[in-house]
Amino acid sequence: MIEATIPVGSADELVMLLGASDQHLRRIRDSVPAKISARDGKIHVSGDEQAVLQATEIIEKIKSTVGRDGSLTPDQVTHIIKQVTGGPNNGRTAPVDVRQAGKMIRPRTPGQAEYVEAIRTCDLVFCSGPAGTGKTYLAVATAVESLKQKQIGKIVLVRPAVEAGENLGFLPGDLQAKINPYLRPLLDALREMMDYEQVKRYMADDVIEVVPLAYMRGRTLNNAFIIMDEAQNTTVPQMKMFLTRMGLQSKVVVSGDTSQVDLPPHTKSGLIDAIGRLRHVEGFANVTLTGADIVRHRLVQDIVRAYEEGPKKKR
């Protein structure tokens, strides 16, 4: 059993955090098997490690929301609890054996739990969904876990160099300088999970390789964990070329957002095409994340929903 203490600024803030007649506190207790009490201007949490970590994270997020908005609604409390516990799938998927900011990385929604489980059990996984659902982050986390556990010997991070109105050739610098903006999201996720010097060492030793899709042709990657991000911006031939790079003892994760395709008009997305083509292939898993799986700022869900529903209303 472990304990944690969360300081509270004032009696008014404590009432806001716990809710009228402790309604928020009761909902936290119903969702997380931890003992929670308030005394001496502090909230005390005790129980097993996972329960205390979850309860503490919920209370800290509620505290941040109160500090930011000056108020707290029951819907916000529901969203925070679901975000932290992962809803009904909580506990079915083991956390990823990687730490970020001292905490074990774990799926936060049922969809994310399904995604991590698919990566662990299948050699080829596709994941599509809107921004903020953890497609890239969880793929990189499971790759780092596999490397740490010596299940693979190399991580390869790939992304098509397709952006609105730009071209690699128009950017200054050498190849690394040119591809850096395109691969930044993958590198950012990687550096949150590993020490900066370790990342540099692994990249120098070719244990971690970051490469644009165009440079994958002709290669065979054995004993590797290969991640392609922003896959909606591949063409059908590019996707075929990428998937056929897969070698022995390798795992491939392909992620993208089918609502944000930057290809020229009338060019079919390789991600959309492959999901249809491969659906009956043994060892292939396709996971679709939705707005309910978004774990960024609470407004991101509303933004995604507004863009999805806007055109429908106009029609």
C-alpha positions in Angstrom: 0.0 0.0 0.0 1.2 3.5 -0.8 0.0 7.0 0.1 -0.1 10.4 -1.6 -1.0 13.9 -0.5 -2.3 16.7 -2.6 -2.3 20.2 -1.1 -5.4 22.4 -1.6 -5.2 26.2 -1.6 -8.3 27.1 0.3 -11.5 25.8 1.8 -13.5 27.1 -1.1 -11.2 25.3 -3.6 -11.6 22.1 -1.6 -15.4 22.3 -1.8 -15.1 22.9 -5.6 -12.8 20.0 -6.0 -14.9 17.5 -4.0 -18.2 18.9 -5.3 -21.4 19.8 -3.5 -22.1 17.2 -0.8 -18.9 15.5 -2.0 -20.5 14.4 -5.3 -17.2 14.5 -7.2 -15.4 12.6 -4.5 -18.0 9.9 -4.5 -17.7 9.5 -8.3 -13.9 9.2 -8.0 -14.3 6.6 -5.3 -16.8 4.6 -7.5 -14.3 4.6 -10.4 -11.0 4.0 -8.6 -10.5 1.6 -5.6 -8.5 4.0 -3.5 -9.2 5.5 -0.1 -9.6 9.3 -0.4 -10.1 11.7 2.5 -9.7 15.5 3.1 -8.2 17.0 6.2 -5.9 19.9 7.2 -6.2 21.6 3.8 -5.0 18.5 2.0 -6.4 15.5 0.1 -5.0 12.2 1.2 -5.0 9.1 -1.1 -4.0 5.6 -0.1 -4.3 2.1 -1.6 -2.4 -0.1 -4.1 0.0 1.7 -6.5 -2.2 1.7 -9.6 -5.3 3.0 -7.7 -3.3 5.7 -6.0 -1.7 6.8 -9.2 -5.0 7.0 -11.0 -6.8 8.8 -8.2 -4.0 11.3 -7.8 -4.0 12.0 -11.5 -7.8 12.5 -11.5 -7.6 14.9 -8.6 -4.6 16.8 -10.1 -6.5 17.2 -13.4 -9.7 18.4 -11.6 -7.5 20.8 -9.6 -6.0 22.2 -12.9 -9.4 22.6 -14.5 -10.7 24.5 -11.4 -7.6 26.7 -11.5 -8.0 27.4 -15.2 -11.8 27.8 -15.5 -12.7 28.8 -12.0 -15.5 26.2 -12.0 -16.1 22.5 -12.5 -19.0 20.7 -14.2 -20.1 17.1 -13.7 -19.4 16.5 -17.4 -15.8 17.7 -16.9 -15.4 15.3 -14.0 -16.8 12.4 -16.1 -14.4 13.2 -18.9 -11.4 13.4 -16.6 -12.2 10.1 -14.9 -12.7 8.4 -18.3 -9.5 9.9 -19.6 -7.5 8.5 -16.7 -9.1 5.2 -16.1 -9.9 4.2 -19.7 -13.5 3.4 -18.9 -14.8 -0.2 -18.9 -11.6 -1.6 -20.3 -9.5 -0.4 -17.4 -7.1 -3.1 -16.2 -7.5 -5.4 -19.2 -4.4 -4.1 -20.9 -1.1 -4.0 -19.0 0.7 -0.6 -19.0 3.5 -0.1 -21.4 6.9 -0.8 -19.8 8.1 2.8 -20.5 8.0 5.7 -18.1 7.2 9.3 -19.0 7.7 12.0 -16.3 8.2 9.2 -13.8 4.9 7.5 -14.5 4.2 4.3 -16.4 2.6 4.9 -19.8 -0.8 3.2 -20.0 -3.8 3.3 -22.4 -6.4 5.9 -21.2 -9.4 4.8 -23.2 -11.0 1.5 -24.3 -9.9 2.3 -27.9 -6.3 3.0 -26.9 -6.3 -0.3 -24.9 -7.5 -2.2 -28.0 -4.7 -0.5 -30.0 -1.9 -1.5 -27.6 -3.3 -5.0 -27.4 -3.3 -5.3 -31.2 0.3 -4.1 -31.4 1.3 -6.7 -28.8 -0.5 -9.6 -30.5 -0.2 -8.8 -34.3 2.8 -8.2 -36.6 0.9 -5.7 -38.8 -1.3 -3.1 -37.2 -3.1 -0.2 -38.9 -4.6 2.6 -36.7 -6.8 5.4 -38.0 -8.3 8.2 -36.0 -8.4 12.0 -35.4 -5.7 14.1 -33.9 -5.0 13.6 -30.2 -6.0 10.0 -29.9 -2.4 8.8 -29.2 -1.8 6.9 -32.5 1.8 8.0 -32.7 2.6 8.2 -29.0 1.4 4.7 -28.1 3.1 3.2 -31.2 6.4 4.8 -30.2 5.9 3.7 -26.6 5.4 0.1 -27.5 8.4 0.2 -29.8 10.6 1.5 -27.0 9.1 -1.2 -24.7 10.0 -3.9 -27.3 13.6 -2.5 -27.6 14.0 -2.4 -23.9 12.8 -6.0 -23.5 15.1 -7.1 -26.4 12.2 -8.3 -28.5 13.6 -6.4 -31.5 17.0 -4.9 -32.3 16.0 -1.7 -34.1 13.3 1.0 -34.3 12.6 2.6 -37.6 10.4 5.7 -37.7 9.0 6.6 -41.2 6.9 9.4 -42.5 5.9 10.5 -46.0 7.3 14.0 -46.8 4.0 15.4 -47.9 2.9 18.8 -46.7 0.5 21.4 -48.0 2.3 23.6 -50.6 5.9 22.5 -49.7 8.5 20.1 -51.0 11.6 18.7 -49.4 13.8 20.1 -52.2 12.8 23.7 -51.4 13.9 23.5 -47.8 17.5 24.6 -46.9 20.2 22.4 -45.4 21.3 18.8 -45.8 19.0 15.7 -45.8 18.7 15.6 -42.0 17.8 19.3 -41.9 15.2 18.8 -44.7 13.5 15.8 -43.1 13.5 17.1 -39.5 10.3 19.1 -39.7 8.4 16.1 -41.1 9.6 13.7 -38.5 9.4 16.0 -35.5 6.3 14.5 -34.0 7.9 11.0 -33.9 11.1 12.4 -32.4 9.2 14.4 -29.8 7.4 11.3 -28.7 10.7 9.3 -28.6 12.5 12.0 -26.5 9.7 12.0 -23.9 10.3 8.3 -23.2 14.1 8.1 -23.4 17.0 10.2 -22.1 18.2 12.7 -24.8 21.8 11.3 -24.7 20.5 7.8 -25.1 18.4 8.7 -28.1 21.5 10.4 -29.7 23.6 7.3 -29.0 21.0 4.9 -30.4 20.6 7.1 -33.5 24.4 7.2 -34.0 24.6 3.4 -33.6 21.7 2.9 -36.0 19.6 1.3 -33.3 17.0 4.0 -33.9 16.6 5.2 -37.5 14.4 8.1 -38.7 13.8 8.1 -42.4 11.5 9.6 -45.0 9.3 7.1 -46.9 11.1 7.8 -50.2 14.3 6.3 -48.8 12.7 3.0 -47.9 12.7 1.5 -51.4 14.9 -1.6 -51.9 15.4 -2.3 -48.2 14.5 -5.3 -46.1 14.2 -4.7 -42.4 14.7 -7.8 -40.1 14.2 -7.8 -36.3 12.8 -4.3 -36.4 9.8 -2.3 -35.1 8.8 -0.1 -38.0 6.3 2.8 -37.5 4.9 4.8 -40.3 3.1 8.0 -39.2 0.8 10.2 -41.3 0.1 7.2 -43.5 -3.0 8.9 -45.1 -0.5 10.8 -47.2 1.0 7.8 -48.9 -0.1 6.8 -52.4 -1.2 3.2 -53.1 2.2 2.3 -54.7 4.1 3.9 -51.8 2.1 1.9 -49.3 2.8 -1.4 -51.1 6.5 -0.5 -51.3 6.6 0.3 -47.6 4.7 -2.9 -46.4 6.9 -5.1 -48.5 10.0 -3.9 -46.6 8.9 -6.0 -43.6 11.5 -8.7 -42.8 11.8 -11.6 -40.4 10.9 -11.0 -36.7 9.7 -7.6 -37.6 6.6 -5.7 -36.5 4.9 -2.8 -38.5 2.5 -0.2 -37.1 0.9 2.2 -39.6 -1.1 5.2 -38.3 -2.9 8.1 -39.9 -6.0 10.3 -39.9 -8.1 9.6 -43.0 -9.9 13.0 -42.6 -6.6 14.9 -43.2 -5.3 13.7 -46.5 -2.9 16.2 -48.2 -2.4 14.3 -51.5 -3.2 15.9 -54.8 -6.9 15.8 -55.9 -8.1 12.4 -57.2 -5.1 10.6 -55.7 -6.2 7.7 -53.5 -4.8 7.4 -50.1 -2.6 4.3 -49.6 -3.9 4.0 -46.0 -7.5 3.9 -47.0 -6.8 1.5 -49.8 -4.7 -0.9 -47.7 -7.3 -1.1 -44.9 -9.7 -2.5 -47.5 -7.2 -4.8 -49.2 -5.7 -6.4 -46.1 -8.9 -6.9 -44.0 -8.8 -10.7 -44.5 -5.0 -11.2 -44.1 -4.1 -13.3 -41.1 -1.9 -11.4 -38.7 -3.3 -8.0 -39.7 -5.3 -5.9 -37.2 -7.1 -2.6 -38.0 -8.0 -0.3 -35.1 -10.2 2.8 -35.5 -10.0 5.4 -32.8 -12.7 8.1 -32.4 -13.2 11.4 -30.8 -13.9 9.6 -27.5 -10.2 8.5 -27.5 -8.8 12.0 -27.7 -6.6 12.7 -24.7 -5.4 16.2 -25.4 -7.0 19.4 -24.2 -10.7 18.9 -23.5 -11.6 21.3 -26.4 -9.9 19.1 -29.0 -12.9 16.6 -28.9 -15.3 19.5 -29.6 -13.1 20.9 -32.4 -12.9 17.5 -34.1 -16.7 17.0 -33.7 -17.3 20.5 -35.2 -15.3 19.7 -38.3 -16.9 16.3 -38.7 -20.5 17.6 -38.2 -20.2 20.9 -40.0 -20.3 19.7 -43.6 -23.1 17.3 -42.8 -25.3 20.1 -41.4 -24.7 22.2 -44.5 -25.8 19.4 -46.8 
